[in-house]
Amino acid sequence: MSKLAQEKEKFVRYLNKTGVTLTHGRQTVFDEAMKAHGHFAPEELVKQCQSHHRRVSRATVYRGLNELLEAGLIRKTAFGEKHQHFEHIYDEKPHHHARCIRCGIMIEFPDLKEDKVYTPLLEQQKFKILGHEMHFYGICKNCQSGK
């Protein structure tokens, strides 16, 4: 079974557990989110869903993204902006982000398993972790040198 098929199976199990079904709209949101490369904003996904003659409402996309998030298939990050960005997890190695506050360039760097320190603390508090992120903000070498 392919990794993508495993992700769909995981999503369907989550939906069944919550008492909802895999509708056409949910399937479309799943398909488009899994096709996205890198980070994507919800409005980008709305356009993608609507451009493929697979009409789904904006509300369906946002609801579907929340379901994918709760199912553990995507993660979200704000990158210091007002709106969220998402990325799928299935073919990504765990990583974090550093962003230049001048030019906006994003640097991804590997996760160093720091969650092993705080996960047990949160689990003791009966906190269900859906994911985590770490962001660094600063000025990249090009902006520092005036390039």
N, C-alpha and C positions, 0 to 999 in steps of 0.2 A: 504494500500500500504506500502511495506517495505521501510525502510530508504534508502537501496541501490537502489531500484526502483525509489525513489524520486530523488536520486542523478543522476541517468541515465536520468531521465526526464529533470532535470535542465541542464545537459550537452547537450542534444538534443536541448533544447530551445536556449541555447547559440550558438550552431552550426548553427541552422536555422537563428538566428539573424545576424550572420556573413556571411551567404550565402554559407555555406558548408554543406555537408551531413555526416551522421554517416557511414563511410566506414568500411570495415572489419578491416583495420589497426587501425582506431580510436577506434573501439569497443574492439580490443585486448588490446590496451594501457589502456583504461578505466578499463577493467576487471582486468588486472594485477596490476594496481595501486591501485584499491579498495581492492584487496586481500592482498596487502603488509601490514605487521604489523610493526608498528614503522616507523623509518626513512629508506629511501632507496635512493640510488644513481641512476642516469639515466642508467648507464652501467649495474647495477644489473637488472633493468627493461628490458633492451635490452636482456639480457641472459634469463630472465624469459619468455619473449615473444617468443624467438626463441626455447626454450627448450620444449615448449608445442606444437610443430609442427604447430605453427601459425605464420609462417614466416612473419615478418614485418621488414622493414629496420630500421637502426639506426636513419636515418633522420625522419622517421615516428614516432618513439618513442619520439624523442626530440620535434618534432612539436606537438605531442599529449600531452606531458607534459605541454608545454606552453599553449595549449588550455584548459587543465584541470585547470591550474593555473588561467587563465583569467576568466574561468567560476566559480571560487570560490570553486572548489572541493578539491584542494590540496594547500598546502603552501610549500614554499621552504626556505631553510636556508643553510648557508655555513659552519657553525660550525667553522669558522676560517680557513677552508681549501680552497684549490684552486677550488675544484669542489663543486657543489650544492648537497644538499640532499633534499628530499621531504617527505611529509607525508600527508595522506588524512585527511580530516577534519571531515567527517560525524560522526564518532563515537569517536572522541577525544574531551575532554574538553579543552578549551583554556588554553595554558600553555606556559612557557618559558623554557630556558635551561641555565644551568651552566656547564662548562666543565673544567676538570682538565688539565692543560697544561703539566703535567708530564706523567700521565698514560692514559689520554684521556677519563676517565670515564665521563658519562653525567648524570647530575641530572636534572630532570624535576620538575618544581614548578608551582603552579597555577597562572593564569593570575589574576591580581587584578583590572581589569577594568581600567587600566591607559589610555586606548585609549579614554575614555570619555573626557579626558582633551585635547588631541591633535587632535582628529577627527574633531571637529568643526572648528579648526584653518585651517586644510588642506582643508576641504570642502569649506570654505570661499574663498580659492584660486582656486576653481574649480578643485581640485586634486582628481582623482578617486582612492580610496584606494582599493587595492586588498588583503591586509593583512598587518600584522606587526609582528615583532619579537623582542625579547630582549634577549641578551646573556650576561652572566657573565663568565669571565675567571678567574681562580685562581688555587689554589692547594688544593686538597681534604685532608681530615683528615688522610687517610692512607699514602699518600705521605708526609705529614707534619711530621708524626711520624716515617717515614723511613720503613714502612711495605711494 
